[in-house]
Amino acid sequence: MENQMEKLKKSCKKNSGKRMGPLAGKTPENAGLDAANILSAFSDRLQYLMEEHNLKQARLAEKLYISNSTLSGYLTGRRIPDTPMLIFLSNYFHTSTDFLLGQTPQLSRNNFSLSWNEDRLLHLLRMMDDRQQESLLDYGFFLLHTRKHANKP
């Protein structure tokens, strides 16, 4: 059974002739797409983001709906996520896929930052349908209203 690095190398080689634009005619190696570097960068940057968000491996695996062993493969540089998971991770951590794959040197984020709880609420909100979102907003306003009245003398 071939490992993830071999699959990534084969995929890069197989698709190298199909490149358009600035990568046309370049091999993955001379275009800066070395599989080992991508795996290493992804592993390092995922670990960094987990530390920044104070996330443990088991908790992130649960949030991503993947096994602990799959996430362990990402963190040790033995595996690279498929495209949908890569996009999910970039959205979850509010960064670019280029950053996750080591193609940009800096963490690119939106012009604002969210607290951990704000990020969790936004993530939860995005998973809900319109009716559920309205219910959550109603409950939030209810909590604010009851707290405001509870603090009056």
N, C-alpha and C positions, 0 to 999 in steps of 0.2 A: 504494500500500500504506500503510495507516494505521499510525502508530507506537503504541507501548505506552501513551503518555499518553492518546491519543485513545480507545484501547480501554478503558482504565480509566475515563475520563470517561463513555463510553457505557454501560458496565456499571453504574456508579453511578447514572446517570440512569434506566436501564431498570429497575433494581431498587428505586428510591427509594420507590415506592408500596407495596412489599411489606414494609416494615420493621415490626417489632413492638417493643413495649416502649419504652424511653426514646428510641429514634430514630424512633418512629412519626410520620409526617407531616412529617419533616424532609428537606430536600434534602441531598445530600452536602456542599455548601458550608457550609450553616448548621449542620451536625452536626460540622464540623471535619474533613471527609474530602476535602480539596482534593487532587486527583490530583498536582499538581506538588509539593506539600509531602510527600506520601507517598513519591514517587519520590526526592526529595532526602534525606529522612530515612533511607529504606532504604539508599541509596547511602552516606551518611555513616556509618551504624551498621555496615554490613557492612565498610567499610574499617577502622573502629575495631576491630572484632572480629578481623579478619585481622591487624592490627598487634599486638593483645594476644596472639594465639596465634603470632605470628611466622610467619605463613603467606604465601607468595608466591602470586601469582595462578595460575600454572600448576599449583601443587600443590593449591590448593583446587579448581580446575576438575576436576582428576583425581579428587579425593576425592568430588566431587559428581556425577561421571559426566556432565559437561556440557562443551561446547566452551569454549575460551578466549574466543572472541568473545561467547558468551552471558554469561559471567561479566563480561566487560568492559562489556557493556550494563548489567548490574546496578550495577557500580561507577561508571559515568558517569551514572547516572540516566536512561538511555534505555529501560531495560526493568525490569519487575518480575516476580519469579518467580510461577509458578502456585502454587496452594494446597499441593499435596504438597511442592513444593520449599521453600516457605516454612516448612512444618512441619519438614521435614528439617533446614533451616538452624537453626531455633530449638532443635531437639533436639541438633544437632551442637555448637552454641555454648552450650548449657545456659542459654537465655534464653527470653523469651516472644516470640510473634509480634507482640504489641502493641509491645514494645520495638523490634523490627526495623522496624516500620512507622511509628514515631514517635508512637504513641498513648500511650505512657507515658514520662515524662521520665528515668527511671533504669533502669539495667541490673538486671533482676531475675534472680537466680540462686538456686540451691539454697543451703542454709546451710553448705555446705562447698565447698572449692575443690580442684581436681585439678591436678596438675602436667601438663605437656604430654604426657609419656609415659604417665601414668595415664589421661589422656583418650583417647589413641590406643589403649591396651589395652582400655579400656571400649568404645570404638567398634568395635574389632575383635571383641571378645567378643560384642557384640550382633548382629553380622552372621553369627555361627556357629550351627549347630544344636547340640543337646544333646551329641551324640557328640564334635563338634569342641571344644566348651567343656571337656569332661572331659579330652580329650587335652591341651589347652593347660594346664589346671590340673596334670595329672600331670607334664608337662614342666617347669612352673615349680617344683614341689616337688622334682623331680629336680635341677634347677639349684641350688636352695638347699642340698640335701643334699650334692651333690658339692663345692660351694664351702666348706661348713662343714668337711668332711673334708679338703679341700685346705689349709686354713689351720691345721690342727693340726700341732704340731712332731713 
